[in-house]
Amino acid sequence: MRYIHGVAAIAAMLLVSCGHIAPQEAQNVKPVDDLVEAYLAKRPFEVSGGMRYEAALEIQKEFTGALQKKLGERAGYKVGLVTPAGQQRYNISHPVRGVLFKKMLLADGSQVSANYGTRPIVEPDLMVRVKDAGINNATTAREAMAHLSEIICFIELADGTLSTNAPVDGAALTASNVGARNGILGKTRPVENTQAFYDAFGKMALVLRDGTGKEISRATADGVMGHPMNAVLWLVNDLKKTGEKLKAGDVISLGSPSPPATPRAGDKLILGYEGLPGGTIEAKVSFK
C-alpha cells in the first residue's frame, strides 16, 4: 500500500468521508506537495490506476489547486483521449479532462527548450475560446458553437509526467492533469455562427510542417470525436457533473487527431489549420 500524509492525507480522508473516493482508492493519493515538486522539477511521478474517473477528478482538483499557486490563474481546460485508439490504450470508455493555467500558454513563435518537460510530447492540437456562459446550456454541438468567439491555432507541448514503472490508465492520467505542461497560442479566426463554418471546422486539415516546409503529419479535425465541437459539448456535460461551468474567455484544448512528435534542439515546427473560411491560420514554435 502507498501511504499518504500531510495535506493529501487530510484531503483524501475528507474525500472518503464525503463518498468521493472509496477507502481502497485513497492509497492512490500521494502527498500533493510531492506531486507538485516532481512536476515543477520535471521528474516522473506515480499515480496508481484502477480508481473511478470521479475519484481521479477529485485528486486532480487537489493537485491543480496546489499547482495554481505557481502557474497563475486558470485559463481553461483540455480534453484528452478523444480518439477510440487513445481510449483503448488507457482502458477508458470516454475522454478525460484537465486544467490549463495562464502561465502554461506561450506566445506564437516562442523558442522553448527541447527538454521542457519530463517526456516532451508535441501535438498538433485544436483550441477554441468561450464567448459567453450560455455555452453551459447548449444541448448540441451546433448550439455550443454559437457561444464560441474564436478558433486558435494551437500546438500543445504536452508532457508524459507519469512514471512508466506502473500501469497507467485513464484515471491515473486524469489525476495527473492529463499531461498539461505548455502550449503555443497561434493565429486566430473569429467563429461564424453558420452551418457552413461549422462544417468547415469539422473538415479542416491540421498540417504540421518543419522549418523547411516539409510535411510531417496531416489529419482532419473530424478525427476528434467525429467533429471537434463534440469535444466541447462533452466537456460542458462533464463539468456539469461536478458542478462546474465554463466562463467567458476560457480556452479549451480539444485534443489532437494527429500522431505526436518528439522535439529536438534546433527543430522548428509550423502547424496550419487549412480549410477554414478566410484562409489558413498558423502557429509556430522552435526548440533550443
Buried (B, 14 or more C-beta within 10 A) or exposed (E): EEEBEEBBBEBBBEBBEEEBBEEEBBBBBBBBEBBBEBBEEBEBBBBBBBBEBBBBBBBBBBBBBBBBEEBEEBBBBBBBBBBEEBBEBBBBEEBBBBBBBEBBBBEBBBEBEBEBBBBBBBBBBBBBBBBBEBBBEBEEBBBBBBBBBBBBBBBBBBBBBBBEEEEBBBBBBBBBBBBBBBBBBBBBBEBBEEEEBBEBBBEBBBBBBEEEEEEBBBBBBBBBBEBBBBBBBBBBEBBEEEEBEBEEEBBBBBBBBBEBBEBEEEBBBBBBBBBBEEEBBBBBBBBE
